[in-house]
Amino acid sequence: MSKTKRIDSLDSIRGIASIVVMIYHCILCFFVFYNNNIEPSTNIFLKILNYTPFHLVIAGTESVLLFFILSGFVLSLPFLNRKPYSYKSYALHRFCRIYIPYIFVMVLSSTLMILLSDYQPITELTDAFNHRWEHPLTIEAVFSYILMLGYDVNNVNGATWSLVHEMRISLIFPLLMLIIVRLNWIKSLLLGLGSMAFLWVLTKAIAQKIFISEPINYLLNSIGDTFFYCTFFIMGAVLAKCSHQVSKKIKKLKLNHKIILLALSFLLINKTLLNLIPFGQDGILSVLGSLIIQWIVAIGIIILFSLVLNSKRIEAFLTKKSLLWVGKISYSIYLIHPVIIMLCGKFLSKLIPLSVAICLVPVFTLPVASLMYKYIEVLSIKLGKYSSVKKVSKSEQPKIKVS
């Protein structure tokens, strides 16, 4: 697999995943889907959505894991290719790329909420809708938004929770890459996953056993979650490290074997189906079961990536102009669609039926996201590139050897 051809395909995958997240958040506004998300329904239509490949259309939580794995994959490439490296330039680039669109949408969401919201629920819609724009801003929340601490983000724009972890992990990612580049893929994977799992358990245990104050304990729990989500970045980076070996094995497979692998990936990515595994409803087994299920989903995503990156037919499909466009504006789609959901649910619904208003969210989101990309994301990209213009000398490059 070449290092250049795969990026366009991955951008399209990111775009498709952002659309899936948007659809997922839209349907959760309706009780039939919201209740099904909590307790799978016996309705035949919902069974099809739950337990067949059609589930991928509403696989919102799985798509966020895909974002994390994809970020780890893409961010690792410069390290694996031994490109000149400066942590300052790298950190500034990531900060501009993530933070500027993030803070723009948080300011926009907060402003619209203050000006337009009556903080009253719509009884025809679920808590997935009504827990947004639910209460006025607090000083603690404002500081949390500015510092990307994650506190009370759901009130304004719940989709941004993942960006809190994305930013933290991005800043420590070069340290993770020192391990991944130095060791073979098996050792780096085991050491990376093991160390992050240990830090997750340690941080969560401290937060549970020692109460300091609500904000500090919330932050400890949030940092613990960051360590867990680090594991998905590590999986993506390790996949990039051994991509050539994976490519050789995939290309040797017969077509029917590839189809079986593709079916297996769809099966593993389906979190609803995996929830049938009896881990229990409460206690430590339930928590560990949830984490194991997310790792199983990650394996399915990695299998899917491996197939996508080694199929000319899939690559030709994913590099169509329409999908490349969606991939280009995927970050803006992810950020802006909760705002569109609230505007459609609270205000457009006064002109047309409520269900129709929610169903129109994708129609309005795509052009708005395109404008946001043009006027906000492009600015953040340019600032990020400007901060990375300075090249480091060879003597400043980390002396690490790819195994």
C-alpha positions as CSV (number, residue, x, y, z in Angstrom):
1,M,0.0,0.0,0.0
2,S,1.4,3.3,-1.0
3,K,1.6,6.1,1.5
4,T,0.0,8.6,-0.8
5,K,-3.0,6.7,-2.3
6,R,-4.5,5.6,0.9
7,I,-5.2,9.1,2.3
8,D,-8.0,10.0,-0.1
9,S,-9.7,6.7,0.7
10,L,-9.4,7.3,4.4
11,D,-10.8,10.9,4.0
12,S,-13.9,9.4,2.3
13,I,-14.3,6.9,5.1
14,R,-14.1,9.7,7.7
15,G,-16.8,11.5,5.7
16,I,-19.1,8.5,5.6
17,A,-18.6,8.0,9.3
18,S,-19.5,11.6,10.0
19,I,-22.7,11.2,8.1
20,V,-23.4,8.0,10.1
21,V,-22.9,9.9,13.4
22,M,-25.3,12.6,12.2
23,I,-28.0,10.0,11.2
24,Y,-27.5,8.3,14.6
25,H,-28.0,11.5,16.5
26,C,-31.1,12.4,14.4
27,I,-32.9,9.0,14.9
28,L,-32.1,9.1,18.7
29,C,-34.4,12.0,18.9
30,F,-37.4,9.6,18.4
31,F,-38.6,7.3,21.1
32,V,-38.8,4.2,19.0
33,F,-35.0,4.4,18.2
34,Y,-34.0,5.8,21.5
35,N,-35.7,3.0,23.4
36,N,-34.2,0.5,21.0
37,N,-30.8,1.9,21.7
38,I,-31.3,1.1,25.4
39,E,-33.1,-2.2,25.0
40,P,-33.1,-3.8,21.5
41,S,-36.6,-4.1,20.2
42,T,-38.4,-7.2,18.9
43,N,-39.8,-5.2,16.0
44,I,-38.7,-6.8,12.7
45,F,-37.5,-3.5,11.2
46,L,-35.5,-2.6,14.2
47,K,-34.1,-6.2,14.4
48,I,-32.8,-5.7,10.8
49,L,-31.1,-2.4,11.9
50,N,-29.7,-4.1,15.0
51,Y,-28.4,-7.4,13.7
52,T,-27.6,-7.0,10.0
53,P,-25.0,-5.0,8.0
54,F,-27.7,-2.3,7.8
55,H,-26.7,-1.4,11.3
56,L,-23.6,0.4,9.8
57,V,-26.0,3.1,8.7
58,I,-26.7,4.0,12.3
59,A,-23.4,2.9,13.9
60,G,-22.7,6.2,15.6
61,T,-20.7,5.1,18.6
62,E,-18.7,2.7,16.4
63,S,-18.0,5.6,14.0
64,V,-16.3,7.6,16.8
65,L,-14.0,4.7,17.5
66,L,-13.2,4.7,13.8
67,F,-12.3,8.4,14.0
68,F,-9.8,7.6,16.8
69,I,-8.2,4.7,15.0
70,L,-8.0,6.7,11.8
71,S,-6.4,9.6,13.6
72,G,-3.8,7.2,15.1
73,F,-3.1,5.8,11.6
74,V,-2.7,9.1,9.9
75,L,-0.8,10.9,12.6
76,S,1.8,8.0,12.8
77,L,2.8,8.2,9.1
78,P,5.3,11.1,9.4
79,F,7.0,9.4,12.3
80,L,7.1,6.1,10.4
81,N,8.4,7.8,7.3
82,R,11.1,9.6,9.3
83,K,10.0,13.1,8.3
84,P,11.7,16.1,10.0
85,Y,10.1,16.6,13.3
86,S,9.7,19.4,15.8
87,Y,7.3,18.9,18.7
88,K,6.5,22.6,18.9
89,S,5.5,22.7,15.2
90,Y,3.5,19.5,15.6
91,A,1.6,20.7,18.7
92,L,0.8,24.0,17.1
93,H,-0.4,22.3,14.0
94,R,-2.7,20.0,15.9
95,F,-3.9,22.8,18.2
96,C,-4.9,25.0,15.2
97,R,-6.5,22.1,13.3
98,I,-8.7,20.9,16.2
99,Y,-9.2,23.9,18.5
100,I,-10.1,26.7,16.1
101,P,-13.2,24.9,14.5
102,Y,-14.0,23.5,18.0
103,I,-14.1,26.9,19.8
104,F,-15.9,28.5,16.9
105,V,-18.8,25.9,17.1
106,M,-18.9,26.2,20.9
107,V,-19.2,30.0,20.7
108,L,-21.9,29.6,18.0
109,S,-23.8,26.9,19.9
110,S,-23.6,28.9,23.2
111,T,-24.7,32.1,21.5
112,L,-27.7,30.5,19.8
113,M,-28.7,28.7,23.0
114,I,-28.6,32.0,25.0
115,L,-30.5,33.9,22.4
116,L,-33.1,31.4,21.3
117,S,-33.6,28.6,23.9
118,D,-36.4,28.7,26.4
119,Y,-34.8,25.7,28.2
120,Q,-38.0,23.8,28.0
121,P,-38.2,20.2,26.7
122,I,-40.2,19.0,23.7
123,T,-42.2,16.1,25.0
124,E,-42.5,14.4,21.6
125,L,-38.7,14.1,21.5
126,T,-36.3,12.0,23.7
127,D,-33.7,13.0,26.3
128,A,-31.1,12.7,23.5
129,F,-32.6,15.9,22.2
130,N,-33.9,17.5,25.4
131,H,-30.6,17.2,27.2
132,R,-29.2,19.8,24.8
133,W,-29.9,23.5,25.4
134,E,-31.3,22.3,28.8
135,H,-30.0,24.9,31.2
136,P,-28.2,28.3,31.1
137,L,-24.5,28.5,30.9
138,T,-22.4,28.5,34.1
139,I,-19.0,30.0,34.7
140,E,-17.6,26.5,35.3
141,A,-19.0,25.4,31.9
142,V,-17.5,28.4,30.1
143,F,-14.0,27.7,31.5
144,S,-14.4,24.1,30.6
145,Y,-15.3,24.9,27.0
146,I,-12.3,27.3,26.7
147,L,-9.8,24.8,28.3
148,M,-11.4,21.7,26.6
149,L,-12.0,20.0,29.9
150,G,-15.2,18.3,28.7
151,Y,-17.5,19.4,31.5
152,D,-21.1,20.1,30.6
153,V,-20.4,20.0,26.8
154,N,-23.6,18.0,26.2
155,N,-25.7,21.1,27.1
156,V,-24.2,23.1,24.3
157,N,-22.8,20.6,21.7
158,G,-22.4,17.0,22.9
159,A,-20.5,15.9,19.8
160,T,-17.4,17.8,21.1
161,W,-16.7,15.3,23.9
162,S,-14.5,13.3,21.6
163,L,-12.5,16.3,20.6
164,V,-11.4,16.8,24.2
165,H,-9.8,13.3,24.1
166,E,-8.5,13.9,20.6
167,M,-6.6,17.0,21.7
168,R,-5.1,15.4,24.8
169,I,-4.0,12.3,22.9
170,S,-2.6,14.3,20.0
171,L,-0.3,16.2,22.4
172,I,1.1,13.0,23.9
173,F,1.1,11.0,20.6
174,P,4.8,11.6,19.8
175,L,5.7,9.9,23.1
176,L,3.5,6.9,22.1
177,M,5.2,6.8,18.7
178,L,8.7,6.5,20.3
179,I,7.5,3.1,21.6
180,I,5.8,2.1,18.4
181,V,8.7,3.0,16.1
182,R,11.3,1.4,18.4
183,L,9.6,-2.0,19.0
184,N,8.1,-4.5,16.7
185,W,4.4,-4.3,16.2
186,I,3.4,-7.1,18.7
187,K,5.5,-5.6,21.5
188,S,4.5,-2.1,20.8
189,L,0.8,-3.1,20.7
190,L,0.9,-5.0,23.9
191,L,3.0,-2.4,25.8
192,G,0.9,0.4,24.5
193,L,-2.5,-1.2,25.3
194,G,-1.2,-2.5,28.6
195,S,0.2,0.7,29.9
196,M,-2.9,2.7,28.8
197,A,-5.2,0.2,30.4
198,F,-3.2,0.4,33.6
199,L,-3.3,4.2,33.7
200,W,-7.1,4.1,33.0
201,V,-7.7,1.7,35.9
202,L,-5.4,3.8,38.2
203,T,-7.0,7.1,37.4
204,K,-10.5,5.8,37.7
205,A,-9.7,4.1,41.0
206,I,-8.3,7.4,42.4
207,A,-11.4,9.3,41.3
208,Q,-13.7,6.7,42.8
209,K,-11.9,6.2,46.1
210,I,-10.7,9.7,46.9
211,F,-13.2,12.6,46.6
212,I,-11.4,15.9,46.3
213,S,-14.0,18.1,44.7
214,E,-16.6,17.6,42.0
215,P,-14.7,19.4,39.2
216,I,-11.4,17.7,40.1
217,N,-13.0,14.2,40.3
218,Y,-14.8,14.9,37.0
219,L,-11.4,15.8,35.5
220,L,-9.8,12.6,36.8
221,N,-12.5,10.5,35.4
222,S,-12.2,12.3,32.1
223,I,-8.4,11.8,32.0
224,G,-9.0,8.2,32.7
225,D,-11.3,8.0,29.7
226,T,-8.5,9.7,27.6
227,F,-6.1,6.9,28.5
228,F,-8.6,4.3,27.4
229,Y,-9.3,6.1,24.0
230,C,-5.5,6.2,23.6
231,T,-5.7,2.5,22.9
232,F,-7.5,3.1,19.7
233,F,-4.9,5.6,18.5
234,I,-2.3,3.0,19.3
235,M,-4.2,0.4,17.2
236,G,-4.3,2.8,14.3
237,A,-0.6,3.6,14.5
238,V,0.4,-0.1,14.8
239,L,-1.7,-0.9,11.7
240,A,0.2,1.8,9.8
241,K,3.5,0.4,11.1
242,C,2.8,-3.1,9.7
243,S,0.7,-2.0,6.7
244,H,3.2,-3.4,4.1
245,Q,3.0,-6.9,5.8
246,V,-0.8,-6.7,6.0
247,S,-0.9,-5.6,2.3
248,K,1.1,-8.6,1.2
249,K,-1.2,-11.0,3.1
250,I,-4.4,-9.4,1.9
251,K,-3.3,-9.4,-1.8
252,K,-2.6,-13.2,-1.6
253,L,-6.2,-13.9,-0.5
254,K,-8.8,-15.2,-2.9
255,L,-11.9,-13.2,-3.5
256,N,-14.2,-15.4,-1.4
257,H,-11.8,-15.1,1.5
258,K,-11.8,-11.3,1.2
259,I,-15.7,-11.4,1.2
260,I,-15.6,-13.5,4.4
261,L,-13.2,-11.1,6.0
262,L,-15.5,-8.2,5.0
263,A,-18.5,-9.9,6.5
264,L,-16.5,-10.6,9.7
265,S,-15.6,-6.9,9.9
266,F,-19.2,-5.9,9.6
267,L,-20.1,-8.5,12.3
268,L,-17.4,-7.2,14.7
269,I,-18.2,-3.5,14.2
270,N,-21.8,-4.1,15.2
271,K,-21.8,-3.0,18.9
272,T,-25.5,-3.9,19.3
273,L,-24.8,-7.5,18.3
274,L,-21.8,-7.7,20.6
275,N,-23.9,-6.5,23.5
276,L,-25.6,-9.9,23.5
277,I,-22.4,-11.3,25.1
278,P,-23.4,-11.8,28.7
279,F,-21.0,-9.6,30.7
280,G,-23.7,-8.7,33.3
281,Q,-25.6,-5.5,33.9
282,D,-23.8,-4.1,36.9
283,G,-20.4,-4.1,38.6
284,I,-16.8,-4.4,37.3
285,L,-17.7,-7.2,34.9
286,S,-20.2,-4.9,33.1
287,V,-17.5,-2.1,32.9
288,L,-14.8,-4.4,31.6
289,G,-17.3,-6.0,29.2
290,S,-18.1,-2.7,27.7
291,L,-14.4,-1.9,27.2
292,I,-13.8,-5.4,25.7
293,I,-16.7,-4.9,23.3
294,Q,-15.2,-1.6,22.1
295,W,-11.9,-3.3,21.5
296,I,-13.7,-6.0,19.5
297,V,-15.3,-3.3,17.4
298,A,-11.8,-1.8,16.9
299,I,-10.6,-5.2,15.5
300,G,-13.5,-5.1,13.0
301,I,-12.6,-1.5,12.0
302,I,-8.9,-2.6,11.5
303,I,-10.0,-5.5,9.3
304,L,-12.2,-3.1,7.3
305,F,-9.3,-0.6,6.9
306,S,-7.0,-3.4,5.8
307,L,-9.4,-4.5,3.1
308,V,-10.2,-1.0,1.9
309,L,-6.6,0.0,1.6
310,N,-5.8,-3.0,-0.6
311,S,-8.8,-3.0,-3.0
312,K,-8.6,-1.1,-6.2
313,R,-12.4,-1.3,-6.6
314,I,-13.1,0.0,-3.2
315,E,-10.5,2.7,-3.6
316,A,-12.1,3.7,-7.0
317,F,-15.4,4.0,-5.2
318,L,-14.1,6.0,-2.3
319,T,-12.2,8.4,-4.5
320,K,-15.4,9.6,-6.3
321,K,-15.7,13.4,-6.2
322,S,-18.9,13.4,-4.1
323,L,-17.3,11.2,-1.3
324,L,-14.1,13.2,-1.4
325,W,-16.1,16.3,-0.9
326,V,-17.9,14.8,2.1
327,G,-14.6,13.6,3.5
328,K,-13.1,17.1,3.1
329,I,-16.0,18.7,5.2
330,S,-16.3,15.7,7.6
331,Y,-15.0,17.6,10.6
332,S,-17.4,20.4,10.1
333,I,-20.3,18.0,9.6
334,Y,-19.4,16.4,12.9
335,L,-19.2,19.7,14.7
336,I,-22.2,21.5,13.3
337,H,-24.9,18.9,13.0
338,P,-26.0,19.1,16.7
339,V,-26.6,22.8,16.2
340,I,-28.7,22.1,13.1
341,I,-30.7,19.4,15.0
342,M,-31.6,21.9,17.7
343,L,-32.6,24.6,15.3
344,C,-34.7,22.2,13.3
345,G,-36.3,20.6,16.4
346,K,-37.1,23.9,18.2
347,F,-37.9,26.3,15.4
348,L,-38.4,24.6,12.0
349,S,-40.8,22.3,13.6
350,K,-43.2,25.3,14.2
351,L,-43.6,25.5,10.4
352,I,-43.6,21.8,9.4
353,P,-44.2,18.5,11.3
354,L,-41.6,17.8,13.9
355,S,-40.5,14.4,12.4
356,V,-40.0,16.0,9.0
357,A,-38.0,18.8,10.6
358,I,-35.6,16.4,12.2
359,C,-35.4,14.3,9.0
360,L,-34.3,17.5,7.1
361,V,-31.2,17.9,9.3
362,P,-28.8,16.3,6.8
363,V,-30.2,18.5,4.0
364,F,-29.3,21.7,6.0
365,T,-26.1,20.3,7.6
366,L,-24.1,19.6,4.4
367,P,-24.2,23.2,2.9
368,V,-23.7,24.7,6.4
369,A,-20.7,22.4,6.9
370,S,-19.3,23.3,3.5
371,L,-19.4,27.0,4.5
372,M,-17.8,26.2,7.9
373,Y,-15.1,24.3,6.1
374,K,-14.4,27.2,3.7
375,Y,-14.3,30.0,6.2
376,I,-13.2,28.3,9.5
377,E,-11.5,25.0,8.8
378,V,-9.4,26.4,5.9
379,L,-8.2,29.2,8.2
380,S,-7.2,26.6,10.9
381,I,-5.4,24.5,8.3
382,K,-3.5,27.5,7.0
383,L,-2.5,28.6,10.5
384,G,-1.4,25.1,11.3
385,K,0.7,24.9,8.2
386,Y,2.2,28.3,8.9
387,S,3.2,27.2,12.4
388,S,4.9,24.1,10.8
389,V,6.9,25.9,8.1
390,K,10.2,25.9,10.1
391,K,12.1,22.7,9.3
392,V,14.3,21.1,11.9
393,S,17.9,20.0,11.1
394,K,18.9,16.4,11.0
395,S,20.7,16.7,14.3
396,E,17.4,17.7,15.9
397,Q,15.5,14.7,14.5
398,P,14.8,11.8,17.0
399,K,17.2,8.9,16.3
400,I,14.7,6.1,16.2
401,K,15.0,3.0,14.2
402,V,12.0,1.3,12.5
403,S,12.0,-2.4,13.2
